[in-house]
Amino acid sequence: MQILRAAGHFAVPDGEPNQYREHLRVADLSVGTYCIPVGGKDGQEPHSEDEVYVVLRGRGTLVCGSEEHEVRPGMVVYVPAREEHRFVDVSEDLSVVVVFAPAERMRS
């Protein structure tokens, strides 16, 4: 068992760019936190792994392919491997837990 403390990693200081921090990595999954400040740009590319976002705080829109979904605290979003997606229109600083399965960059 591992106990991880991620306190202090759920916000981006004023004027700073997006932040992603990985907190756990094993062969079958990785877990991190991703924070995007108001007005931040999410430039991520599709991943080769399945991905789950748990929205901790903030508001914005998640664009997946041609669909748009509002995201807000308490939501859990699943994005299948290789699906184009990105956060846009971040209206409140956004903080999400990100789970990749298998671990990010383990598949080609």
WOKA-V723104 format. One line per field, one symbol per residue. ss: DSSP state (H for helix, E for strand, L for the rest). phi: phi as a letter, one per 30 degrees, with the letter a starting at -180 (. if undefined). burial: # if it has 16 or more other ideal C-beta (glycine too) atoms within 10 Angstrom, else .. A space follows every 10 residues. Layout:
# WOKA-V723104
ss = ???
phi = ???
burial = ???
This chain:
# WOKA-V723104
ss = LLLLLLLLLL LLLLLLLLEE EEEEEELLEE EEEEEELLLL LLLLLLLLLE EEEEEEEEEE EEEELLEEEE EELLLEEEEL LLLLEEEEEE EEEEEEEEEE ELLLLLLL
phi = .bcccceicc aceeicdebb bdcabbecab bbbbbbdeid cccdcecdcd bbccddajba bccbiccbbd caejdbbcbd eiddaadbhd cbecbbdcbc bdeeidcc
burial = ........## ##.....##. ........## #######..# .#....#.## ######.### .##....... #.......#. ....###..# ..######## .###.#..
